Amino acid sequence: MNPVAKVLIIAGVVLVIAGLLWQVGGRFFPLGRLPGDIVVEKPNFRFYFPIVTCIVISVVLSLISYLFRLFK
């Protein structure tokens, strides 16, 4: 099988699993609504920037990447 096809299949499976975890895990861990996320609400306007959520996701993905490199 073509290596590009394998990468695309694995990426698709990972994205589906991440989406399912996000849906189910959203009930228990409120990603996107953490303290420190910026919300500006005015009449007919709402601006939302999840800065803390981005930092948490970045740290978790960095740790997972580090563990993969450590045990490879």
HUCORZI-V31723 format. One record per residue. N is the residue number from 1. RES is the residue in one small letter. SS is DSSP state (h for helix, s for strand, l for the rest). PSI is psi in whole degrees, 0 to 359 (NA if undefined). Layout:
BEGIN
N:RES:SS:PSI  N:RES:SS:PSI
END
This chain:
BEGIN
1:m:l:145  2:n:l:133  3:p:h:328  4:v:h:320  5:a:h:319  6:k:h:316  7:v:h:318  8:l:h:321  9:i:h:315  10:i:h:318  11:a:h:320  12:g:h:317  13:v:h:317  14:v:h:318  15:l:h:321  16:v:h:316  17:i:h:318  18:a:h:320  19:g:h:319  20:l:h:317  21:l:h:323  22:w:h:318  23:q:h:313  24:v:h:317  25:g:h:340  26:g:l:337  27:r:l:330  28:f:l:327  29:f:l:109  30:p:l:67  31:l:l:136  32:g:l:350  33:r:l:37  34:l:l:155  35:p:l:135  36:g:l:343  37:d:l:139  38:i:s:125  39:v:s:124  40:v:s:118  41:e:s:126  42:k:s:169  43:p:l:128  44:n:l:21  45:f:s:135  46:r:s:123  47:f:s:129  48:y:s:125  49:f:s:106  50:p:l:70  51:i:h:315  52:v:h:322  53:t:h:319  54:c:h:320  55:i:h:316  56:v:h:314  57:i:h:320  58:s:h:316  59:v:h:316  60:v:h:314  61:l:h:325  62:s:h:318  63:l:h:319  64:i:h:317  65:s:h:317  66:y:h:317  67:l:h:322  68:f:h:317  69:r:h:327  70:l:h:320  71:f:h:5  72:k:l:NA
END
